[in-house]
Amino acid sequence: MRATGCVAALLLACTPVPAGDLQSEIGAMLGESAAAWNRGDLAGFMDDYARDSLTSYVADARVVYGWQTLYDRYQANYFAPGKSRDSLAFDSLHVRALSGDVGLATARFALHRGDSLVASGLFTIILRRQDGHWRIVHDHTSSDPRP
């Protein structure tokens, strides 16, 4: 009986999950995230990240662990008084369900200052549904080479 239960659980974990709604949900989440960034709302932007000490962010050959550490990094680099915070936009979103409560998304980001592109690149995020909301548990961002 126990082995049968384990096999059934394994089969359920491998069952494909429809991605139609997931694409829309993650797209809406990222749209709200960019809007929060653009209005200077760091707390709103960071609401998409899981408040966990294991939440990870990889960029520039470094990894940062923990929601608070990531918040502090964004605060110092983009939201501190006198810092120039460019306009954020996302595009080319592709989402894949990995299980009922885990998704993988890839997309592009772009930071604009007026009409000028300041930075852009690709990112991959792993999300987990927590308390009815999708939260980023891992973010790997790669910037495009600068000309």
N, C-alpha and C positions, 0 to 999 in steps of 0.2 A: 504494500500500500504506500509506504513512504517513497519508494523509488518511482512509483507511478505519479505521485504528486510532484516530485522533482522534475520528471520528464514533462508533465503538463505545464509547470511553471516555465521551463525552458522554452517550450513551444510558444507559449503566450508572449514571452519576451522577444522572440524572433518574428512575431507576426507583424507584417508591414502596417504602418499607421498612415492614413490618408494625409497628404501634405498640403492640400488645397487651403484649408483653414489656417494651417500653420504658417504658410507663406504670407497670408493676409495679416495674421496676428503679429508676426515678427516684423513685417513691414510697417505696420501701424506703430509698434513699439519703437522702432528706430526713427520713425518720423517724429514721434513725441520727444524722443531723446535729442534729436537735432534741434527741435524747437526750443527745448529747455536750454541747451547750450547757447543758442543764438540770442536768447533773452537774458543770459547771464545767470541762469539758475543751475548752479553746480549740483545742489542736492537733487533736483529733478533729473538731471542728466545721470547722476550716480544711482538713482533709484532702479535702473535697469540691471545693476550688478548685484549679485548675491552678497548679502552682508555676512560674510564668512571669512575666517582667517585663511582658508585655502583658495579663495577666489584668486585667479592668476591672470597676469597681464604680461605678455611677451612683446618686446619691441627693442630695436637697437641692440640686439645681442644680449639683452638683460631680461630677467624675469622678476616681477614684483608680486609678492603674495599678500593677500589681505585687502578687504574692502577699504579699511581706514588708510592703509598705506597708499592705495591707488587714489583715494580721495585727496590725500595730502599732496600727491604728485601733481594731480590736475590743478589743485588750488595754487601751488607754487608756480607751475609752468604757464597756466592760462588764465587764472582767475584772481591772481594777486593784484592789489592796487597798482595801477600804472602799466600793467601787462596788456599787450594787444591781443585780444581774443577774436580770432577770425571767424567768419561765418562758416558753419559746418553743414555739409550735405552728404547724403548717402545715395548710391545708385547701384545698378547691376546686382541686385539681391537675388540669391539662390538659396533656398532652404530645403533641408532634408530631415525628415523625422528619423531618429535613431531608435526610439521607443515611444511609448505613450506619453512620457514626461521628459524626454530629452530630444533636443534638436541641434542641428548643425547648420550654420549659416555662413555664407561667404558674400562679400560685397566690396564695393569701393567707397572710400571716403574722399572728400575734397574740402580743403579749407581755402576760402577766398577772402581777400582783403580788397574790398571794392570790386573792380573788374579783374584783378590779378589773382592767379592761382598761387597760393603760398605753399601748400603741401597737398599731396594726394598719395593714395596707395590702396593696397588690398588689406582686408582683414578677414579672419575666420573666428567665429565665436561658437562656443558650445553653450547651450542654454538648457536650463532645467525649470520645469513648471513647479513653482513653490507658492502655496496658498492662492492658487488660481491665477498667478502671474508668471510670465516668462522672465527668468533672471539669468544673466550672464555669469557662468561659473569659470569660463576661460576665454581670454581674448588674445589672439595673436595678430599683431598689426605689423605690416611691412610697408615702409614708405617707398614711393617711387624714387629713382635716382634724381638728383637735382641737376638741371642742365648746366 
